[in-house]
Amino acid sequence: MAICHEHNLKAPAPQSRPFGIQVRLKPGDPFARLVDPDWHKAHWFASARERNAALADMESQHLYSRRGDEPSIVLEKIEP
């Protein structure tokens, strides 16, 4: 995927981003009524360390979540 405004980057984007996180919906999620039930999104990273840090942040409880709220997404590592 191209970067929209590369001139805003602090450093050039890495040429290779083989480590990823795939985000998809849990079966029966009501959000699937708004998007395709097979909806998914991939986030790509240059190193396993960057990917693992982002995954830990995505899996953590967010600051403004209500007690008992849980994300209705499935996060999976993509290995090269």
C-alpha positions as CSV (number, residue, x, y, z in Angstrom):
1,M,0.0,0.0,0.0
2,A,1.4,3.4,-0.9
3,I,2.0,6.1,1.7
4,C,-0.2,9.1,1.0
5,H,2.1,11.9,2.2
6,E,5.7,10.5,2.3
7,H,7.0,14.0,2.8
8,N,5.6,13.9,6.4
9,L,7.7,10.8,7.4
10,K,10.6,11.3,9.8
11,A,12.6,8.7,8.0
12,P,12.1,6.9,4.6
13,A,9.7,4.0,4.8
14,P,11.4,0.6,4.9
15,Q,11.4,-1.2,1.5
16,S,10.3,-4.5,3.1
17,R,7.5,-5.1,5.7
18,P,7.2,-8.8,6.0
19,F,5.7,-9.0,9.5
20,G,2.0,-8.3,9.9
21,I,-1.1,-8.4,12.0
22,Q,-4.4,-9.5,10.4
23,V,-7.5,-8.1,11.9
24,R,-10.9,-9.8,11.3
25,L,-14.3,-10.0,12.8
26,K,-15.5,-12.6,15.2
27,P,-18.3,-14.8,13.8
28,G,-21.7,-13.2,14.4
29,D,-20.4,-9.7,15.0
30,P,-23.1,-7.1,14.3
31,F,-20.5,-4.9,12.5
32,A,-20.6,-7.5,9.7
33,R,-24.0,-6.2,8.7
34,L,-22.4,-2.9,7.8
35,V,-19.4,-4.4,6.0
36,D,-18.7,-7.7,4.2
37,P,-18.8,-10.6,6.7
38,D,-15.3,-11.6,5.3
39,W,-13.9,-8.1,6.2
40,H,-10.3,-8.1,7.2
41,K,-7.4,-5.6,7.5
42,A,-3.7,-6.2,7.5
43,H,-1.1,-4.0,9.2
44,W,2.5,-4.4,8.1
45,F,5.8,-3.9,10.0
46,A,9.5,-4.0,9.1
47,S,10.5,-6.1,12.2
48,A,8.9,-8.6,14.5
49,R,9.7,-6.3,17.4
50,E,7.6,-3.5,15.9
51,R,4.8,-5.9,15.1
52,N,4.8,-7.4,18.6
53,A,4.7,-4.0,20.2
54,A,1.8,-2.9,18.0
55,L,0.0,-6.3,18.7
56,A,0.4,-5.8,22.5
57,D,-1.1,-2.3,22.2
58,M,-4.0,-3.6,20.1
59,E,-4.7,-6.4,22.6
60,S,-4.5,-4.2,25.7
61,Q,-7.6,-2.7,27.3
62,H,-8.1,0.7,26.0
63,L,-8.2,3.7,28.4
64,Y,-11.8,4.6,27.7
65,S,-13.3,1.1,27.6
66,R,-16.1,0.4,30.0
67,R,-15.6,-2.4,32.5
68,G,-16.5,-5.7,30.9
69,D,-16.1,-4.4,27.3
70,E,-14.1,-6.7,25.1
71,P,-13.1,-6.1,21.5
72,S,-15.0,-8.1,18.9
73,I,-12.1,-8.6,16.6
74,V,-9.6,-11.4,16.1
75,L,-5.9,-10.5,15.9
76,E,-3.5,-12.9,14.3
77,K,0.3,-12.6,13.6
78,I,1.4,-12.9,10.0
79,E,4.9,-14.4,9.7
80,P,7.1,-14.1,6.6
